[in-house]
Amino acid sequence: MDKKNILGHLERFKSANILVVGDIILDQFIWGKVSRISPEAPVPVVDINHESIMLGGAANVLNNIASLGGRAGICGAVGDDEMGRRIIHELRLKKIDTGGIIVDNCRPTTVKTRVIAHSQQVVRFDRESKGDIACASEYIILDYLKTHYHSFSGIIISDYAKGVVTKKLVSGIVKMAKGRKIPVAVDPKVGHFDYYKNVTVVTPNNLEASQAAGFEITDEVSLAAAGKKLIERLKSDAVLITRGEQGMSLFLNGGKPTHIPTVAKEVYDVTGAGDTVIAVLMLALSSGADMREAAVIANHAAGIVVGEVGTATVKLEQLRKTIRQSLI
């Protein structure tokens, strides 16, 4: 890879304008320490020091885009509750248009609460509704897309299987995007793989790719077979399989696979890493990078966020620094 060329793409991130569509989540972290086991049950007692709340899911994808200097819009749903209002407030503070967010009084805002002690996650509990959003909500989001999609350079579908990403919605996005040749990237869920036909690229992790392909990925032969099967099944331009400490593998429709080794020095927490990967991948594609260059840039960003505890984002200077140090 040409380091100068890669760094040039980073400088064009500010010209990208990405629309994120998907499941909006609030990530709540309860931080503390453990010094004893409960006398009531064999579980640790966490003495709480403080709490923090961060934007998660599709909102974390948007956060990553903004952190790197790109512009972004968002479509999704929140509940008519305190956490939903907090999400909308946080987005407005970031000067994000919230016109694409539906306030649904029939479902709660999705909240993931993680208890962290000594930099280790002790337990997580979720408040959510996994049922599909109502047809009326689908129409509202599609109508918003029809009005605004022409101003975006790329579309990300962030699917956490919380009800926003439906087959009809994805089909409508792909149809609109094809008309203007806008790339569509999907962070997928296995049960929805058949929704994603004809998108530009999907970014499953190793387990998701195994489940979608129908067999376990155990070596390079099975990995190549899975990549080929997913390309054929989805009719996509590319599949980028994230493989944890083994890095990433990019499969192109009609091209040879590219295996990208990890650049992470230490892995503390993978929370939100998939959000970072897809955000940076689309930023790079929208800034003139080809798919291989975009995957390399996304891999460097992932290497940064897994070294931090909690839902993290990447700063542009951090990404510049790691690319300068790593690329020959």
C-alpha positions, 0 to 999 in steps of 0.5 A: 500500500502507498502510505502517501495515498492512504494518508491522502484519503484521511484528509478527504474524510471531511468531505464525506457525508454518510447516512447511518440507518439502523438500531440506535442504542444507548450504552450505559457503563457502571464502573466499580471495584470488587473486594468481596463475594456476596454472602447471598450467592456466589457472585461478586459485589461491585462497589460502584464508583461512577456511571457513564452513558455513550451513544451505541449501535447506529449512533456509535457508528455516527459518532465514529464518523463525526470523531474523524471529521466526517459529516453524518445523518441518522435514521432509526427509532427510540422509545418515548422515554427518558433514555430516548430523549437523552439520545436525541439531546446528545445528537442535537448537541453534536448538531446532528439532524434528528428528523430521521429518528422516530419516537415510538411509544410502543417500544422502549429505547434499547439500552445495554448496561455493562458493569465493569470492575477492574477493567473487566466486564462483570455482567451486562443486562439489556432493555429492548424490544426485538420485534420489527418496527411498525409498517407506518414507521417503515414508511416514515423512514423511507420517506425521509430517505427519499427526501434526503439520500441524494445529499449523502456520499454513502449509506451504512446499515447498522443492524443489531436486530432490534427491529429497525432493519427490515427487508423492505427497508433494506430493499428501498435503500438499495434501490435508491442507492443504485440509482445514484451509485452510492455505496451501501455498507452493512454491519450484519446480523445472521438472521437477516443475511437475505435482506442484504442482497445487492449491497456494496459490502457486508462486514460480518465477524468470523462467527457471523460469517461461519453461521451465514455460510453454514459451516465453521471457519477453521482454516484458510480453505474454509475461510475462502469458501465462506467468503466466496459463498457469501459473495455469491449469496448476496451478489455484493461487490465485497465481503470483509470478514473481521477475524479478531486477533487474526485481522481481516479478510477481504473478498471481492466479487471476481477478485482474489482475497486480501488478508490484512493482519491485525495492528492491535498491540493489546485487546482490552475490549471489543465493544463497538469495534464493528461500529468503528470498522464500518464507519471508517470503511465507508469514510474511506470509500467516500473519500476516493479509496478503493475497497482494499485501501478502505479495508486497510484503513478500517483495520488500523482504526479497529486496532485503536479502539480494541485497546480501550475499555468501553464504547470508543471512537477514533480521532483522526490524529490517532489514525494518522499516527498508527498508519504512519508507524505501520505502513511501509 
